[in-house]
Amino acid sequence: MPKEKLAIVKIGGNIIEDDSLLKSFLHIFSGLEGKKILVHGGGKRATSVASKLGIESKMVNGRRITDAETLEVITMVYGGLVNKNIVAKLQALNIDAIGLTGADANTIYSEKRPVKDIDYGFVGDVKKVNHQSVDKLIQAGFTPVFCAITHDGHGQLLNTNADTITSQLAVGMSRIYETTIYYCFELNGVLKDINDKDSVIKHINSASYSTLLKEGIIAEGMLPKLENCFDALKNGVETINLGNTSMLTKENDNFTRITL
């Protein structure tokens, strides 16, 4: 008997920061058929709120150093301001959403990242997704909305990369469902030419990925995202799609689909 389908959609800060983009996305998301989960970050908003509170945001290689003060801001912004705003807007669209951190119902357990060259502070690396707890919510008719916070099982919240939460959720839920990831970001997909927004590579598999790496077409910021994608595919995820929010509609086929 085939597994039921589950869509896991991740949105970035450019959508969260723009009210009209967020409204448009949530309208599209609400029309997505079948069972679904939404994952969001909120880094730009956290930086803005931290600045208003006189707290400096420290970044190394694009990753946030999360000291105790910063963790308080992140918890307020991700788990409160951003998450509940999204949940309220989804309720207005008749989607019975429930906002979550990884601590809620013990859904996502992480370990604090060990200190090597850099001490990232209270940053978590996902170790386990409690797929049965998440499924209880889905089976009860709720649409989970996860922010980028997990926990360590000892009462400590941890700032956790939203892309990683998305992929690990998809891997965990693949035990029950046929899972598809949608990474929604500002580009139309993975581009052959970064200066040509229409040069979308529509399909990437393991073989073509190796070629694109050798040719230097995939590099820098896209590299960890795609490594994450192939790791998820090797661990049970069916398909991963990258593109702008319109890829969630049946009308748009101009995005990147990644398979093994």
Backbone hydrogen bonds in HBPLUS format (Angstrom, degrees):
<---DONOR---> <-ACCEPTOR-->    atom                        ^
c    i                          cat <-CA-CA->   ^        H-A-AA   ^      H-
h    n   atom  resd res      DA  || num        DHA   H-A  angle D-A-AA Bond
n    s   type  num  typ     dist DA aas  dist angle  dist       angle   num
A0178-GLU N   A0004-GLU O   2.85 MM 174  5.96 164.3  1.88 147.0 152.3     1
A0006-LEU N   A0178-GLU O   3.04 MM 172  6.02 154.3  2.11 144.1 140.7     2
A0180-THR N   A0006-LEU O   3.03 MM 174  6.42 154.8  2.10 161.0 165.5     3
A0007-ALA N   A0035-LYS O   3.09 MM  28  6.48 167.9  2.11 146.6 146.8     4
A0037-ILE N   A0007-ALA O   2.87 MM  30  6.36 144.0  2.00 154.8 165.2     5
A0008-ILE N   A0180-THR O   2.88 MM 172  6.19 163.0  1.91 164.7 167.6     6
A0182-TYR N   A0008-ILE O   2.88 MM 174  6.19 154.7  1.95 152.9 153.6     7
A0009-VAL N   A0037-ILE O   2.87 MM  28  6.21 166.8  1.89 164.9 163.0     8
A0039-VAL N   A0009-VAL O   2.76 MM  30  6.10 153.5  1.83 161.0 164.3     9
A0010-LYS N   A0182-TYR O   2.86 MM 172  6.22 167.1  1.88 164.9 166.0    10
A0184-CYS N   A0010-LYS O   2.87 MM 174  5.92 162.1  1.90 165.3 170.1    11
A0011-ILE N   A0039-VAL O   3.01 MM  28  6.52 155.7  2.07 164.9 170.4    12
A0015-ILE N   A0012-GLY O   3.24 MM   3  5.88 139.8  2.41 113.8 122.1    13
A0016-ILE N   A0012-GLY O   3.35 MM   4  6.65 164.7  2.38 146.2 150.6    14
A0017-GLU N   A0013-GLY O   2.87 MM   4  5.87 155.7  1.93 152.3 156.9    15
A0018-ASP N   A0015-ILE O   3.29 MM   3  5.45 145.4  2.42 102.6 111.8    16
A0022-LEU N   A0018-ASP O   2.86 MM   4  6.08 161.0  1.90 160.5 166.7    17
A0023-LYS N   A0019-ASP O   2.91 MM   4  6.03 159.0  1.96 143.8 149.8    18
A0024-SER N   A0020-SER O   3.02 MM   4  6.14 159.3  2.06 142.8 148.4    19
A0025-PHE N   A0021-LEU O   2.85 MM   4  6.05 163.1  1.88 149.2 154.2    20
A0026-LEU N   A0022-LEU O   2.90 MM   4  6.06 172.0  1.90 156.2 158.1    21
A0027-HIS N   A0023-LYS O   3.09 MM   4  6.23 146.3  2.21 140.5 149.3    22
A0028-ILE N   A0024-SER O   3.10 MM   4  6.42 156.0  2.16 147.5 153.6    23
A0028-ILE N   A0025-PHE O   3.01 MM   3  5.11 112.5  2.48  97.6 113.5    24
A0029-PHE N   A0025-PHE O   2.73 MM   4  6.01 165.1  1.75 159.1 164.0    25
A0030-SER N   A0026-LEU O   2.87 MM   4  5.88 153.9  1.94 139.1 145.8    26
A0031-GLY N   A0028-ILE O   3.03 MM   3  5.24 134.6  2.24 100.9 113.6    27
A0032-LEU N   A0029-PHE O   3.07 MM   3  5.18 158.5  2.12 105.4 112.2    28
A0038-LEU N   A0144-PRO O   3.00 MM 106  6.39 169.0  2.01 158.7 162.0    29
A0146-PHE N   A0038-LEU O   2.78 MM 108  6.22 150.7  1.87 166.7 164.2    30
A0040-HIS N   A0146-PHE O   2.97 MM 106  6.44 154.7  2.03 164.7 172.9    31
A0046-ALA N   A0042-GLY O   2.96 MM   4  6.21 156.0  2.02 154.0 161.8    32
A0047-THR N   A0043-GLY O   2.93 MM   4  6.15 155.9  1.99 149.1 155.0    33
A0048-SER N   A0044-LYS O   3.05 MM   4  6.29 155.1  2.12 144.4 151.0    34
A0049-VAL N   A0045-ARG O   2.94 MM   4  6.19 163.9  1.97 154.1 157.6    35
A0050-ALA N   A0046-ALA O   2.86 MM   4  5.95 161.9  1.89 148.8 154.6    36
A0051-SER N   A0047-THR O   3.01 MM   4  6.12 153.7  2.08 142.1 148.9    37
A0052-LYS N   A0048-SER O   3.16 MM   4  6.46 153.0  2.23 143.8 150.4    38
A0053-LEU N   A0049-VAL O   3.08 MM   4  6.38 138.3  2.26 142.6 154.2    39
A0053-LEU N   A0050-ALA O   3.07 MM   3  5.06 126.6  2.37  93.8 108.2    40
A0055-ILE N   A0050-ALA O   2.75 MM   5  4.91 166.1  1.76 150.5 145.5    41
A0054-GLY N   A0051-SER O   3.01 MM   3  4.96 158.3  2.06 102.4 108.6    42
A0065-ILE N   A0058-LYS O   2.79 MM   7  5.45 174.2  1.80 160.1 159.6    43
A0060-VAL N   A0063-ARG O   2.80 MM   3  5.24 161.6  1.84 150.0 153.3    44
A0063-ARG N   A0060-VAL O   2.94 MM   3  5.24 161.8  1.97 113.0 118.7    45
A0066-THR N   A0120-TYR O   2.87 MM  54  5.98 164.9  1.89 149.2 145.4    46
A0122-PHE N   A0066-THR O   2.71 MM  56  5.23 161.4  1.74 157.8 152.0    47
A0071-LEU N   A0067-ASP O   2.89 MM   4  6.11 154.7  1.95 155.9 163.6    48
A0072-GLU N   A0068-ALA O   3.19 MM   4  6.49 147.7  2.30 142.1 149.5    49
A0073-VAL N   A0069-GLU O   3.24 MM   4  6.65 155.6  2.30 146.8 152.6    50
A0074-ILE N   A0070-THR O   2.87 MM   4  6.14 165.5  1.89 156.5 160.5    51
A0075-THR N   A0071-LEU O   2.89 MM   4  6.02 158.7  1.93 147.8 153.3    52
A0076-MET N   A0072-GLU O   3.05 MM   4  6.27 158.7  2.09 145.5 151.1    53
A0077-VAL N   A0073-VAL O   2.80 MM   4  6.00 163.4  1.83 156.5 161.6    54
A0078-TYR N   A0074-ILE O   2.72 MM   4  5.53 151.8  1.80 144.9 153.2    55
A0079-GLY N   A0075-THR O   3.12 MM   4  5.21 128.8  2.39 117.3 130.9    56
A0080-GLY N   A0076-MET O   3.09 MM   4  4.99 127.2  2.38 108.1 120.5    57
A0081-LEU N   A0076-MET O   2.96 MM   5  6.48 148.7  2.06 156.7 159.1    58
A0082-VAL N   A0077-VAL O   2.80 MM   5  5.84 171.6  1.81 165.8 168.7    59
A0083-ASN N   A0078-TYR O   3.16 MM   5  5.90 143.1  2.30 138.2 148.6    60
A0084-LYS N   A0080-GLY O   2.90 MM   4  5.63 162.1  1.93 153.8 159.9    61
A0085-ASN N   A0081-LEU O   3.27 MM   4  6.06 143.7  2.41 130.7 140.2    62
A0086-ILE N   A0082-VAL O   3.08 MM   4  6.31 158.3  2.12 152.1 157.1    63
A0087-VAL N   A0083-ASN O   2.95 MM   4  6.22 162.7  1.98 150.9 156.1    64
A0088-ALA N   A0084-LYS O   2.93 MM   4  5.97 162.3  1.96 142.0 146.7    65
A0089-LYS N   A0085-ASN O   3.10 MM   4  6.27 157.5  2.15 142.7 148.8    66
A0090-LEU N   A0086-ILE O   2.92 MM   4  6.18 149.7  2.02 149.7 158.4    67
A0091-GLN N   A0087-VAL O   2.94 MM   4  6.23 151.1  2.02 149.0 157.0    68
A0092-ALA N   A0088-ALA O   3.13 MM   4  6.44 146.7  2.25 141.7 150.1    69
A0093-LEU N   A0090-LEU O   2.91 MM   3  4.97 141.0  2.07  98.2 110.4    70
A0095-ILE N   A0090-LEU O   2.93 MM   5  5.22 162.9  1.96 145.3 143.5    71
A0094-ASN N   A0091-GLN O   2.99 MM   3  4.98 154.9  2.05 110.7 111.1    72
A0097-ALA N   A0095-ILE O   2.81 MM   2  5.61 125.7  2.11 113.6  97.0    73
A0143-THR N   A0096-ASP O   2.99 MM  47  6.03 151.8  2.07 132.6 137.9    74
A0098-ILE N   A0143-THR O   3.05 MM  45  6.07 151.7  2.13 138.1 137.5    75
A0145-VAL N   A0098-ILE O   2.90 MM  47  5.88 151.4  1.98 153.0 147.9    76
A0100-LEU N   A0145-VAL O   2.84 MM  45  5.89 159.9  1.88 153.8 150.8    77
A0147-CYS N   A0100-LEU O   3.00 MM  47  6.39 156.8  2.05 168.3 173.5    78
A0104-ASP N   A0101-THR O   3.24 MM   3  5.57 140.1  2.40 104.9 114.0    79
A0102-GLY N   A0149-ILE O   2.71 MM  47  5.95 165.4  1.74 146.0 150.4    80
A0108-ILE N   A0102-GLY O   2.91 MM   6  4.16 174.7  1.91 119.8 121.5    81
A0106-ASN N   A0103-ALA O   3.01 MM   3  4.83 158.1  2.06 121.4 117.2    82
A0107-THR N   A0104-ASP O   3.16 MM   3  6.09 149.5  2.26 126.3 128.8    83
A0130-ASN N   A0107-THR O   2.74 MM  23  4.76 165.4  1.76 139.9 144.9    84
A0109-TYR N   A0128-LYS O   2.87 MM  19  5.19 161.0  1.90 160.4 164.3    85
A0127-LYS N   A0109-TYR O   2.91 MM  18  5.87 172.7  1.91 148.9 150.9    86
A0128-LYS N   A0109-TYR O   3.16 MM  19  5.19 160.1  2.20 147.1 145.1    87
A0110-SER N   A0151-HIS O   2.75 MM  41  5.66 165.6  1.77 158.2 160.0    88
A0111-GLU N   A0125-ASP O   3.01 MM  14  5.42 157.8  2.06 141.2 143.8    89
A0125-ASP N   A0111-GLU O   2.87 MM  14  5.42 160.9  1.91 149.7 154.1    90
A0113-ARG N   A0123-VAL O   2.80 MM  10  5.79 166.6  1.82 163.9 164.4    91
A0123-VAL N   A0121-GLY O   2.87 MM   2  5.65 138.6  2.04 104.5  92.0    92
A0159-ASN N   A0122-PHE O   2.93 MM  37  6.18 158.8  1.97 156.3 149.9    93
A0124-GLY N   A0159-ASN O   2.83 MM  35  5.85 157.0  1.88 139.4 145.7    94
A0131-HIS N   A0129-VAL O   2.98 MM   2  5.56 123.5  2.31 108.7  92.4    95
A0133-SER N   A0130-ASN O   3.12 MM   3  5.62 125.5  2.43 110.5 122.6    96
A0134-VAL N   A0130-ASN O   3.25 MM   4  6.63 164.1  2.27 155.4 159.8    97
A0135-ASP N   A0131-HIS O   2.91 MM   4  6.01 155.3  1.97 141.4 148.8    98
A0136-LYS N   A0132-GLN O   3.01 MM   4  6.23 142.2  2.15 139.7 148.9    99
A0137-LEU N   A0134-VAL O   3.15 MM   3  5.41 123.0  2.50 100.9 113.9   100
A0138-ILE N   A0134-VAL O   3.11 MM   4  6.49 158.0  2.16 147.5 154.0   101
A0139-GLN N   A0135-ASP O   2.73 MM   4  5.88 167.8  1.75 156.7 159.8   102
A0140-ALA N   A0136-LYS O   3.02 MM   4  6.11 131.6  2.27 132.6 144.7   103
A0140-ALA N   A0137-LEU O   3.20 MM   3  5.07 129.2  2.48  90.5 104.1   104
A0142-PHE N   A0137-LEU O   3.02 MM   5  5.49 156.4  2.08 160.4 153.0   105
A0141-GLY N   A0138-ILE O   2.95 MM   3  5.26 157.5  2.00 109.1 115.3   106
A0160-THR N   A0148-ALA O   3.07 MM  12  5.28 172.4  2.08 138.2 136.2   107
A0150-THR N   A0158-LEU O   2.93 MM   8  5.20 165.4  1.95 151.2 155.1   108
A0158-LEU N   A0150-THR O   2.88 MM   8  5.20 154.9  1.94 134.6 134.2   109
A0152-ASP N   A0156-GLN O   3.06 MM   4  5.65 142.4  2.21 148.8 160.3   110
A0165-ILE N   A0161-ASN O   3.00 MM   4  6.35 158.3  2.05 151.6 158.1   111
A0166-THR N   A0162-ALA O   2.98 MM   4  6.15 158.7  2.03 144.1 149.7   112
A0167-SER N   A0163-ASP O   3.02 MM   4  6.35 163.6  2.04 150.4 153.6   113
A0168-GLN N   A0164-THR O   2.87 MM   4  6.01 166.6  1.89 157.1 161.1   114
A0169-LEU N   A0165-ILE O   2.83 MM   4  5.88 153.4  1.90 148.5 155.9   115
A0170-ALA N   A0166-THR O   3.02 MM   4  6.21 159.1  2.06 146.5 152.3   116
A0171-VAL N   A0167-SER O   2.92 MM   4  6.21 153.1  2.00 145.0 152.5   117
A0172-GLY N   A0168-GLN O   2.92 MM   4  6.07 166.6  1.94 146.7 150.4   118
A0173-MET N   A0169-LEU O   2.82 MM   4  5.99 165.0  1.84 154.9 159.2   119
A0174-SER N   A0170-ALA O   2.99 MM   4  5.96 124.5  2.31 135.1 148.0   120
A0174-SER N   A0171-VAL O   3.25 MM   3  5.20 139.2  2.42  94.5 106.0   121
A0175-ARG N   A0172-GLY O   3.38 MM   3  6.11 168.4  2.39 114.2 117.5   122
A0176-ILE N   A0173-MET O   2.97 MM   3  5.60 155.7  2.03 115.6 122.5   123
A0177-TYR N   A0173-MET O   2.81 MM   4  5.93 172.9  1.82 158.6 161.1   124
A0238-GLU N   A0179-THR O   3.00 MM  59  5.66 147.2  2.11 151.0 161.3   125
A0181-ILE N   A0239-THR O   3.02 MM  58  6.49 156.5  2.08 152.3 156.0   126
A0241-ASN N   A0181-ILE O   2.78 MM  60  6.07 163.1  1.81 151.8 157.2   127
A0183-TYR N   A0241-ASN O   2.82 MM  58  6.19 162.9  1.85 171.4 172.3   128
A0243-GLY N   A0183-TYR O   3.21 MM  60  6.60 161.7  2.25 162.7 162.7   129
A0185-PHE N   A0243-GLY O   2.97 MM  58  5.95 155.9  2.03 137.5 145.4   130
A0201-ILE N   A0190-VAL O   2.82 MM  11  5.73 166.7  1.84 174.7 174.1   131
A0192-LYS N   A0199-SER O   2.78 MM   7  5.45 161.3  1.81 154.2 158.5   132
A0196-ASP N   A0193-ASP O   2.82 MM   3  5.32 166.4  1.84 122.6 127.1   133
A0199-SER N   A0196-ASP O   3.02 MM   3  5.56 169.5  2.03 122.3 124.4   134
A0257-ARG N   A0202-LYS O   2.88 MM  55  5.95 165.2  1.90 130.6 134.3   135
A0204-ILE N   A0257-ARG O   2.95 MM  53  6.36 157.7  2.00 157.3 161.5   136
A0259-THR N   A0204-ILE O   3.07 MM  55  6.53 156.2  2.13 157.1 164.7   137
A0209-TYR N   A0205-ASN O   2.83 MM   4  5.85 150.9  1.92 157.7 166.9   138
A0210-SER N   A0206-SER O   3.23 MM   4  6.46 154.2  2.30 142.7 147.2   139
A0211-THR N   A0207-ALA O   3.33 MM   4  6.71 156.1  2.39 145.3 151.2   140
A0212-LEU N   A0208-SER O   2.90 MM   4  6.15 160.4  1.94 150.1 155.4   141
A0213-LEU N   A0209-TYR O   2.95 MM   4  6.18 147.9  2.05 147.9 156.5   142
A0214-LYS N   A0210-SER O   3.07 MM   4  6.34 161.4  2.11 147.5 151.8   143
A0215-GLU N   A0211-THR O   2.96 MM   4  6.21 151.6  2.04 150.1 158.2   144
A0217-ILE N   A0212-LEU O   3.00 MM   5  5.29 135.2  2.21 158.9 163.0   145
A0216-GLY N   A0213-LEU O   3.02 MM   3  5.07 150.9  2.11 101.0 110.3   146
A0222-MET N   A0219-ALA O   3.26 MM   3  5.79 139.9  2.43 146.1 137.4   147
A0223-LEU N   A0220-GLU O   3.08 MM   3  5.57 145.2  2.21 112.9 122.7   148
A0226-LEU N   A0222-MET O   3.02 MM   4  6.22 157.9  2.07 152.8 157.7   149
A0227-GLU N   A0223-LEU O   2.95 MM   4  6.18 156.3  2.01 153.9 161.3   150
A0228-ASN N   A0224-PRO O   2.98 MM   4  6.04 156.1  2.04 142.4 148.5   151
A0229-CYS N   A0225-LYS O   3.05 MM   4  6.33 145.6  2.17 135.7 145.3   152
A0230-PHE N   A0226-LEU O   2.98 MM   4  6.29 164.7  2.01 156.2 156.7   153
A0231-ASP N   A0227-GLU O   3.06 MM   4  6.22 150.1  2.15 144.4 152.9   154
A0232-ALA N   A0228-ASN O   3.06 MM   4  6.33 154.1  2.13 146.1 152.5   155
A0233-LEU N   A0229-CYS O   2.96 MM   4  6.30 157.2  2.02 151.4 158.2   156
A0234-LYS N   A0230-PHE O   3.01 MM   4  6.13 150.3  2.10 141.5 148.5   157
A0235-ASN N   A0232-ALA O   3.02 MM   3  5.10 146.4  2.14 100.1 110.7   158
A0237-VAL N   A0232-ALA O   3.16 MM   5  5.63 164.4  2.19 145.1 140.3   159
A0240-ILE N   A0258-ILE O   3.13 MM  18  5.09 156.9  2.19 147.3 151.8   160
A0258-ILE N   A0240-ILE O   2.68 MM  18  5.09 164.1  1.70 162.9 167.3   161
A0242-LEU N   A0256-THR O   2.84 MM  14  5.15 158.9  1.89 148.8 156.1   162
A0256-THR N   A0242-LEU O   2.95 MM  14  5.15 168.1  1.96 163.8 160.5   163
A0247-MET N   A0244-ASN O   3.05 MM   3  6.10 172.9  2.06 132.4 134.5   164
A0248-LEU N   A0245-THR O   3.10 MM   3  5.97 170.1  2.11 123.5 126.7   165
A0249-THR N   A0246-SER O   3.02 MM   3  5.50 164.2  2.05 113.6 118.7   166
